[in-house]
């Protein structure tokens, strides 16, 4: 074992390893030895994104993993994402560098709560965001991503109630876009996205009148962004409500000199790589997910050396969860994912 591998376990994650050239060499050698594909979510630390074989949103990465010939998937993201990879690749070993990396949005509804909610609306169709646990997906009729949520809800017959969970801001966006009055929205949220508020967005937009606005629909400021556009306070062509994948696509075709980005700050790294001539800045530079940042260089090295932490999903749960994801894919291409 080299000196690089002297990590320490803390509440905030594994520490003690510098992401230097020796670290990068070890990671790649160990990945090859384990026949592992390294996947990194867009919100990961830049050094984790840079060492990965693939970087993207959680569903796109899970689909890449399913198509990969690798026998092991190392998912650098939060726990529900690694679960989704296992659901779509049941015969492969799935590892997450730190199993403590949870998600406030996924934790905002449990399978028991969803069953109780559905019990009060027995004829409703349950639409769940992919940012949910395997157990919740197993109780779901159709999953969705932020890029195809509107399309998924529109696929439900107009006379059927829709139970949409767990994100209240994405749900509000979908209800606004579909005009659906029989859609009930669970009051869950991502604490990071919810913290990017409308007042902050309005202030930044007013201070930078030529900047485009890239706003994730999970954000607390998404409604405010559309309001600003509707009132003429901001040119409506400047306001773009986008999934993470949609942000990357828009960045590559944008003619803007600067873009204000309302989502988790890790996204800036991929945006700057996609369009290096554009000045990308966070609406809220404190919008950092501590769970995403638990996947540290030390955690990744430990994962590859020790085969930790393996993610398992009960077979029956995985079968039912997989069905809800497959129904979504049949309705339409999930595109840019979350």
C-alpha beads as a LAMMPS data file, in Angstrom:
LAMMPS data file: protein, C-alpha beads

338 atoms
337 bonds

1 atom types
1 bond types

-500.0 500.0 xlo xhi
-500.0 500.0 ylo yhi
-500.0 500.0 zlo zhi

Masses

1 110.0

Atoms # bond

1 1 1 0.000 0.000 0.000
2 1 1 1.391 3.381 -0.963
3 1 1 1.515 6.470 1.226
4 1 1 -1.326 7.869 -0.856
5 1 1 -3.732 5.381 0.692
6 1 1 -3.617 6.658 4.298
7 1 1 -7.195 7.873 4.587
8 1 1 -9.180 8.864 7.665
9 1 1 -12.917 8.445 8.231
10 1 1 -14.731 11.579 9.402
11 1 1 -18.390 12.557 9.611
12 1 1 -17.964 14.689 6.504
13 1 1 -16.349 11.862 4.529
14 1 1 -12.987 10.165 4.058
15 1 1 -10.017 12.535 4.076
16 1 1 -6.219 12.417 3.970
17 1 1 -5.596 11.771 0.265
18 1 1 -4.510 14.385 -2.243
19 1 1 -5.796 14.034 -5.823
20 1 1 -2.314 14.162 -7.339
21 1 1 -0.787 12.256 -10.230
22 1 1 0.029 9.261 -8.008
23 1 1 -3.593 9.124 -6.848
24 1 1 -4.856 9.266 -10.419
25 1 1 -2.505 6.469 -11.474
26 1 1 -3.612 4.252 -8.582
27 1 1 -7.283 4.879 -9.242
28 1 1 -6.993 3.960 -12.910
29 1 1 -4.892 0.854 -12.174
30 1 1 -7.295 -0.357 -9.497
31 1 1 -10.302 0.282 -11.737
32 1 1 -8.699 -1.838 -14.439
33 1 1 -7.950 -4.614 -11.953
34 1 1 -11.560 -4.662 -10.772
35 1 1 -12.939 -4.426 -14.318
36 1 1 -14.753 -1.316 -13.134
37 1 1 -16.327 1.593 -14.970
38 1 1 -16.104 4.861 -13.006
39 1 1 -19.191 7.079 -13.154
40 1 1 -19.376 10.596 -11.721
41 1 1 -22.425 12.787 -11.297
42 1 1 -22.294 16.391 -12.504
43 1 1 -22.362 17.620 -8.884
44 1 1 -19.214 15.771 -7.847
45 1 1 -15.903 17.424 -6.968
46 1 1 -13.972 18.466 -10.118
47 1 1 -11.187 15.948 -9.460
48 1 1 -13.741 13.122 -9.250
49 1 1 -15.415 14.258 -12.463
50 1 1 -12.057 14.415 -14.219
51 1 1 -10.945 10.890 -13.240
52 1 1 -14.260 9.261 -14.223
53 1 1 -14.899 7.326 -17.412
54 1 1 -18.262 9.062 -17.764
55 1 1 -19.777 12.171 -16.179
56 1 1 -23.448 13.105 -16.367
57 1 1 -26.819 12.922 -14.632
58 1 1 -27.781 9.881 -12.611
59 1 1 -30.156 8.154 -15.032
60 1 1 -27.936 8.666 -18.066
61 1 1 -25.010 7.226 -16.104
62 1 1 -27.058 4.215 -15.007
63 1 1 -27.983 3.520 -18.607
64 1 1 -24.324 3.833 -19.648
65 1 1 -23.449 1.365 -16.890
66 1 1 -26.079 -1.090 -18.075
67 1 1 -24.610 -1.007 -21.590
68 1 1 -21.019 -1.259 -20.360
69 1 1 -19.108 -4.530 -20.599
70 1 1 -17.536 -3.830 -17.182
71 1 1 -18.520 -6.237 -14.406
72 1 1 -18.264 -3.560 -11.688
73 1 1 -19.836 -0.114 -11.514
74 1 1 -18.312 2.494 -9.214
75 1 1 -20.934 5.211 -8.863
76 1 1 -19.599 8.521 -7.595
77 1 1 -22.859 10.113 -6.540
78 1 1 -25.462 9.725 -3.815
79 1 1 -27.004 6.459 -2.675
80 1 1 -30.254 6.432 -4.673
81 1 1 -28.210 6.872 -7.862
82 1 1 -26.145 3.781 -7.138
83 1 1 -29.396 1.943 -6.381
84 1 1 -30.757 2.906 -9.793
85 1 1 -27.605 1.564 -11.416
86 1 1 -28.102 -1.720 -9.551
87 1 1 -31.769 -1.849 -10.596
88 1 1 -30.790 -1.493 -14.256
89 1 1 -27.722 -3.767 -13.952
90 1 1 -28.803 -6.530 -11.544
91 1 1 -25.989 -8.869 -12.540
92 1 1 -23.197 -6.383 -11.898
93 1 1 -21.412 -5.373 -8.712
94 1 1 -22.253 -1.762 -7.817
95 1 1 -20.036 0.174 -5.421
96 1 1 -20.467 3.653 -3.956
97 1 1 -17.326 5.200 -2.445
98 1 1 -19.191 6.236 0.731
99 1 1 -22.532 4.629 1.560
100 1 1 -23.320 7.518 3.907
101 1 1 -23.825 9.831 0.905
102 1 1 -27.583 10.247 1.102
103 1 1 -30.054 12.719 -0.419
104 1 1 -32.465 15.077 1.320
105 1 1 -34.891 14.893 -1.622
106 1 1 -34.949 11.088 -1.778
107 1 1 -35.379 11.030 2.011
108 1 1 -38.405 13.342 1.840
109 1 1 -40.773 10.442 1.050
110 1 1 -40.721 6.796 2.133
111 1 1 -42.420 3.808 0.553
112 1 1 -44.770 3.626 3.543
113 1 1 -45.757 7.279 3.122
114 1 1 -46.360 6.757 -0.589
115 1 1 -48.558 3.714 0.071
116 1 1 -50.598 5.703 2.608
117 1 1 -50.965 8.640 0.179
118 1 1 -52.034 6.315 -2.595
119 1 1 -54.533 4.689 -0.269
120 1 1 -56.352 8.034 -0.140
121 1 1 -56.332 8.251 -3.959
122 1 1 -56.782 4.613 -5.061
123 1 1 -57.401 5.386 -8.739
124 1 1 -54.502 7.795 -9.134
125 1 1 -51.369 7.247 -11.206
126 1 1 -48.153 7.683 -9.212
127 1 1 -45.381 9.574 -11.009
128 1 1 -42.085 9.660 -9.119
129 1 1 -38.946 11.579 -9.936
130 1 1 -35.920 9.322 -10.424
131 1 1 -34.410 11.043 -7.355
132 1 1 -36.096 8.517 -5.073
133 1 1 -35.147 5.306 -3.292
134 1 1 -35.583 1.883 -4.851
135 1 1 -38.443 1.183 -2.423
136 1 1 -40.325 4.292 -3.600
137 1 1 -39.705 3.432 -7.250
138 1 1 -41.186 0.003 -6.518
139 1 1 -44.442 1.691 -5.392
140 1 1 -44.471 3.944 -8.479
141 1 1 -46.392 3.555 -11.735
142 1 1 -44.094 5.696 -13.900
143 1 1 -40.783 7.371 -13.099
144 1 1 -39.734 10.642 -14.684
145 1 1 -36.746 12.918 -15.004
146 1 1 -36.849 16.705 -14.870
147 1 1 -36.447 16.818 -18.659
148 1 1 -39.404 14.523 -19.432
149 1 1 -41.674 15.022 -16.387
150 1 1 -44.121 17.147 -18.395
151 1 1 -44.283 14.503 -21.125
152 1 1 -44.812 11.698 -18.611
153 1 1 -47.660 13.496 -16.830
154 1 1 -49.296 14.379 -20.155
155 1 1 -49.282 10.664 -21.012
156 1 1 -51.672 9.978 -18.125
157 1 1 -55.362 10.082 -19.197
158 1 1 -56.892 13.452 -18.337
159 1 1 -59.564 11.918 -16.114
160 1 1 -57.021 10.141 -13.889
161 1 1 -55.588 11.837 -10.806
162 1 1 -51.814 12.114 -10.662
163 1 1 -49.773 11.805 -7.474
164 1 1 -46.423 13.468 -8.167
165 1 1 -43.504 13.031 -5.789
166 1 1 -41.308 13.979 -4.137
167 1 1 -40.138 17.404 -5.359
168 1 1 -42.641 20.214 -4.864
169 1 1 -40.822 22.679 -7.121
170 1 1 -40.543 20.283 -10.055
171 1 1 -44.169 19.316 -9.411
172 1 1 -45.251 22.953 -9.503
173 1 1 -43.392 23.396 -12.786
174 1 1 -45.099 20.336 -14.306
175 1 1 -48.544 21.434 -13.100
176 1 1 -47.954 24.895 -14.566
177 1 1 -46.844 23.458 -17.920
178 1 1 -49.656 20.903 -18.187
179 1 1 -52.440 22.991 -16.655
180 1 1 -53.532 19.883 -14.820
181 1 1 -55.972 20.499 -11.951
182 1 1 -56.148 16.878 -10.767
183 1 1 -52.448 16.612 -9.970
184 1 1 -51.401 16.362 -6.334
185 1 1 -47.802 17.241 -5.434
186 1 1 -45.834 15.899 -2.474
187 1 1 -44.196 18.609 -0.335
188 1 1 -40.612 17.368 -0.629
189 1 1 -37.511 19.251 -1.678
190 1 1 -33.779 19.129 -2.190
191 1 1 -32.391 21.346 0.547
192 1 1 -29.694 22.688 -1.769
193 1 1 -31.991 23.624 -4.655
194 1 1 -34.685 24.938 -2.323
195 1 1 -32.136 27.315 -0.858
196 1 1 -31.626 29.106 -4.183
197 1 1 -34.428 31.618 -3.716
198 1 1 -36.270 34.025 -5.971
199 1 1 -35.041 37.212 -4.303
200 1 1 -31.443 36.123 -4.825
201 1 1 -32.112 35.303 -8.473
202 1 1 -33.871 38.633 -9.096
203 1 1 -31.009 40.559 -7.536
204 1 1 -28.360 38.757 -9.597
205 1 1 -30.384 39.077 -12.816
206 1 1 -30.862 42.812 -12.290
207 1 1 -27.148 43.287 -11.629
208 1 1 -26.196 41.367 -14.795
209 1 1 -28.845 42.307 -17.386
210 1 1 -27.054 40.649 -20.306
211 1 1 -26.554 37.253 -18.668
212 1 1 -28.675 34.247 -19.556
213 1 1 -30.321 32.352 -16.691
214 1 1 -30.033 28.554 -16.497
215 1 1 -32.452 27.424 -13.782
216 1 1 -33.023 23.861 -12.618
217 1 1 -36.740 23.126 -12.017
218 1 1 -35.933 21.735 -8.546
219 1 1 -34.890 25.230 -7.474
220 1 1 -36.998 27.355 -5.192
221 1 1 -36.435 30.205 -7.641
222 1 1 -37.850 28.473 -10.757
223 1 1 -41.270 30.094 -10.357
224 1 1 -39.612 33.460 -9.720
225 1 1 -37.580 33.102 -12.915
226 1 1 -40.723 32.622 -14.967
227 1 1 -42.411 35.477 -13.109
228 1 1 -39.524 37.815 -13.945
229 1 1 -39.804 36.809 -17.589
230 1 1 -43.584 37.198 -17.568
231 1 1 -43.457 40.707 -16.147
232 1 1 -40.748 41.833 -18.522
233 1 1 -38.242 42.384 -15.712
234 1 1 -36.034 39.875 -17.516
235 1 1 -36.105 39.142 -21.243
236 1 1 -37.955 35.841 -21.523
237 1 1 -35.368 34.609 -24.035
238 1 1 -32.769 34.835 -21.259
239 1 1 -34.667 32.467 -18.936
240 1 1 -34.175 28.737 -19.498
241 1 1 -35.643 26.100 -17.144
242 1 1 -33.368 23.122 -17.737
243 1 1 -32.306 19.737 -16.433
244 1 1 -28.583 19.227 -15.866
245 1 1 -28.246 17.579 -19.264
246 1 1 -30.302 20.361 -20.795
247 1 1 -27.922 22.929 -19.331
248 1 1 -24.988 21.279 -21.082
249 1 1 -26.840 21.197 -24.399
250 1 1 -27.831 24.861 -24.035
251 1 1 -24.280 25.852 -23.098
252 1 1 -22.893 24.373 -26.303
253 1 1 -25.276 26.407 -28.468
254 1 1 -25.527 29.602 -26.410
255 1 1 -24.245 32.844 -27.831
256 1 1 -24.169 34.521 -24.420
257 1 1 -21.039 35.985 -22.899
258 1 1 -22.187 35.119 -19.375
259 1 1 -24.676 32.736 -17.758
260 1 1 -26.054 32.708 -14.228
261 1 1 -26.617 29.128 -13.100
262 1 1 -29.182 28.099 -10.494
263 1 1 -28.338 24.570 -9.416
264 1 1 -25.701 22.772 -7.329
265 1 1 -22.312 24.407 -7.865
266 1 1 -20.604 21.225 -9.073
267 1 1 -22.422 21.718 -12.379
268 1 1 -20.210 24.697 -13.184
269 1 1 -17.227 22.420 -13.891
270 1 1 -18.965 20.589 -16.742
271 1 1 -20.514 23.778 -18.103
272 1 1 -17.112 25.477 -18.258
273 1 1 -15.666 22.466 -20.043
274 1 1 -18.558 22.431 -22.517
275 1 1 -18.328 26.148 -23.329
276 1 1 -14.997 27.608 -22.131
277 1 1 -15.652 31.017 -23.722
278 1 1 -18.727 31.660 -21.557
279 1 1 -18.474 33.080 -18.045
280 1 1 -20.601 30.724 -15.920
281 1 1 -21.384 31.868 -12.384
282 1 1 -23.560 30.435 -9.647
283 1 1 -26.662 32.330 -8.569
284 1 1 -25.816 31.046 -5.088
285 1 1 -22.210 29.958 -4.638
286 1 1 -23.131 28.300 -1.321
287 1 1 -25.394 25.801 -3.101
288 1 1 -23.133 22.833 -2.455
289 1 1 -24.474 19.389 -1.524
290 1 1 -22.522 17.972 1.411
291 1 1 -23.656 14.472 0.475
292 1 1 -22.276 14.741 -3.063
293 1 1 -19.037 16.100 -1.649
294 1 1 -18.650 13.023 0.596
295 1 1 -17.309 11.238 -2.477
296 1 1 -13.754 12.418 -1.935
297 1 1 -10.477 11.277 -3.521
298 1 1 -9.836 9.260 -0.341
299 1 1 -13.277 7.632 -0.529
300 1 1 -12.767 6.624 -4.151
301 1 1 -9.348 5.137 -3.445
302 1 1 -10.701 3.218 -0.441
303 1 1 -13.631 1.963 -2.532
304 1 1 -11.365 0.565 -5.211
305 1 1 -8.853 -0.957 -2.801
306 1 1 -11.379 -2.581 -0.467
307 1 1 -14.377 -3.163 -2.740
308 1 1 -16.447 -0.864 -0.497
309 1 1 -19.289 0.037 -0.217
310 1 1 -21.403 -2.450 -2.170
311 1 1 -24.985 -1.478 -2.988
312 1 1 -27.649 -4.178 -2.939
313 1 1 -31.348 -4.028 -3.794
314 1 1 -33.756 -6.856 -2.920
315 1 1 -34.731 -8.774 -6.055
316 1 1 -38.497 -8.188 -5.739
317 1 1 -37.990 -4.473 -5.083
318 1 1 -35.607 -4.191 -8.027
319 1 1 -38.064 -5.923 -10.382
320 1 1 -40.906 -3.567 -9.482
321 1 1 -38.676 -0.491 -9.548
322 1 1 -37.257 -1.482 -12.916
323 1 1 -40.775 -1.676 -14.350
324 1 1 -41.522 1.930 -13.388
325 1 1 -38.316 3.127 -15.043
326 1 1 -38.992 1.085 -18.189
327 1 1 -42.509 2.570 -18.478
328 1 1 -40.926 6.021 -18.450
329 1 1 -38.500 5.095 -21.218
330 1 1 -41.358 3.723 -23.354
331 1 1 -43.223 7.033 -23.048
332 1 1 -40.299 9.089 -24.232
333 1 1 -36.564 9.525 -24.160
334 1 1 -35.613 10.808 -20.702
335 1 1 -32.957 12.938 -22.331
336 1 1 -30.936 15.023 -19.915
337 1 1 -32.110 13.234 -16.817
338 1 1 -32.367 15.087 -13.550

Bonds

1 1 1 2
2 1 2 3
3 1 3 4
4 1 4 5
5 1 5 6
6 1 6 7
7 1 7 8
8 1 8 9
9 1 9 10
10 1 10 11
11 1 11 12
12 1 12 13
13 1 13 14
14 1 14 15
15 1 15 16
16 1 16 17
17 1 17 18
18 1 18 19
19 1 19 20
20 1 20 21
21 1 21 22
22 1 22 23
23 1 23 24
24 1 24 25
25 1 25 26
26 1 26 27
27 1 27 28
28 1 28 29
29 1 29 30
30 1 30 31
31 1 31 32
32 1 32 33
33 1 33 34
34 1 34 35
35 1 35 36
36 1 36 37
37 1 37 38
38 1 38 39
39 1 39 40
40 1 40 41
41 1 41 42
42 1 42 43
43 1 43 44
44 1 44 45
45 1 45 46
46 1 46 47
47 1 47 48
48 1 48 49
49 1 49 50
50 1 50 51
51 1 51 52
52 1 52 53
53 1 53 54
54 1 54 55
55 1 55 56
56 1 56 57
57 1 57 58
58 1 58 59
59 1 59 60
60 1 60 61
61 1 61 62
62 1 62 63
63 1 63 64
64 1 64 65
65 1 65 66
66 1 66 67
67 1 67 68
68 1 68 69
69 1 69 70
70 1 70 71
71 1 71 72
72 1 72 73
73 1 73 74
74 1 74 75
75 1 75 76
76 1 76 77
77 1 77 78
78 1 78 79
79 1 79 80
80 1 80 81
81 1 81 82
82 1 82 83
83 1 83 84
84 1 84 85
85 1 85 86
86 1 86 87
87 1 87 88
88 1 88 89
89 1 89 90
90 1 90 91
91 1 91 92
92 1 92 93
93 1 93 94
94 1 94 95
95 1 95 96
96 1 96 97
97 1 97 98
98 1 98 99
99 1 99 100
100 1 100 101
101 1 101 102
102 1 102 103
103 1 103 104
104 1 104 105
105 1 105 106
106 1 106 107
107 1 107 108
108 1 108 109
109 1 109 110
110 1 110 111
111 1 111 112
112 1 112 113
113 1 113 114
114 1 114 115
115 1 115 116
116 1 116 117
117 1 117 118
118 1 118 119
119 1 119 120
120 1 120 121
121 1 121 122
122 1 122 123
123 1 123 124
124 1 124 125
125 1 125 126
126 1 126 127
127 1 127 128
128 1 128 129
129 1 129 130
130 1 130 131
131 1 131 132
132 1 132 133
133 1 133 134
134 1 134 135
135 1 135 136
136 1 136 137
137 1 137 138
138 1 138 139
139 1 139 140
140 1 140 141
141 1 141 142
142 1 142 143
143 1 143 144
144 1 144 145
145 1 145 146
146 1 146 147
147 1 147 148
148 1 148 149
149 1 149 150
150 1 150 151
151 1 151 152
152 1 152 153
153 1 153 154
154 1 154 155
155 1 155 156
156 1 156 157
157 1 157 158
158 1 158 159
159 1 159 160
160 1 160 161
161 1 161 162
162 1 162 163
163 1 163 164
164 1 164 165
165 1 165 166
166 1 166 167
167 1 167 168
168 1 168 169
169 1 169 170
170 1 170 171
171 1 171 172
172 1 172 173
173 1 173 174
174 1 174 175
175 1 175 176
176 1 176 177
177 1 177 178
178 1 178 179
179 1 179 180
180 1 180 181
181 1 181 182
182 1 182 183
183 1 183 184
184 1 184 185
185 1 185 186
186 1 186 187
187 1 187 188
188 1 188 189
189 1 189 190
190 1 190 191
191 1 191 192
192 1 192 193
193 1 193 194
194 1 194 195
195 1 195 196
196 1 196 197
197 1 197 198
198 1 198 199
199 1 199 200
200 1 200 201
201 1 201 202
202 1 202 203
203 1 203 204
204 1 204 205
205 1 205 206
206 1 206 207
207 1 207 208
208 1 208 209
209 1 209 210
210 1 210 211
211 1 211 212
212 1 212 213
213 1 213 214
214 1 214 215
215 1 215 216
216 1 216 217
217 1 217 218
218 1 218 219
219 1 219 220
220 1 220 221
221 1 221 222
222 1 222 223
223 1 223 224
224 1 224 225
225 1 225 226
226 1 226 227
227 1 227 228
228 1 228 229
229 1 229 230
230 1 230 231
231 1 231 232
232 1 232 233
233 1 233 234
234 1 234 235
235 1 235 236
236 1 236 237
237 1 237 238
238 1 238 239
239 1 239 240
240 1 240 241
241 1 241 242
242 1 242 243
243 1 243 244
244 1 244 245
245 1 245 246
246 1 246 247
247 1 247 248
248 1 248 249
249 1 249 250
250 1 250 251
251 1 251 252
252 1 252 253
253 1 253 254
254 1 254 255
255 1 255 256
256 1 256 257
257 1 257 258
258 1 258 259
259 1 259 260
260 1 260 261
261 1 261 262
262 1 262 263
263 1 263 264
264 1 264 265
265 1 265 266
266 1 266 267
267 1 267 268
268 1 268 269
269 1 269 270
270 1 270 271
271 1 271 272
272 1 272 273
273 1 273 274
274 1 274 275
275 1 275 276
276 1 276 277
277 1 277 278
278 1 278 279
279 1 279 280
280 1 280 281
281 1 281 282
282 1 282 283
283 1 283 284
284 1 284 285
285 1 285 286
286 1 286 287
287 1 287 288
288 1 288 289
289 1 289 290
290 1 290 291
291 1 291 292
292 1 292 293
293 1 293 294
294 1 294 295
295 1 295 296
296 1 296 297
297 1 297 298
298 1 298 299
299 1 299 300
300 1 300 301
301 1 301 302
302 1 302 303
303 1 303 304
304 1 304 305
305 1 305 306
306 1 306 307
307 1 307 308
308 1 308 309
309 1 309 310
310 1 310 311
311 1 311 312
312 1 312 313
313 1 313 314
314 1 314 315
315 1 315 316
316 1 316 317
317 1 317 318
318 1 318 319
319 1 319 320
320 1 320 321
321 1 321 322
322 1 322 323
323 1 323 324
324 1 324 325
325 1 325 326
326 1 326 327
327 1 327 328
328 1 328 329
329 1 329 330
330 1 330 331
331 1 331 332
332 1 332 333
333 1 333 334
334 1 334 335
335 1 335 336
336 1 336 337
337 1 337 338
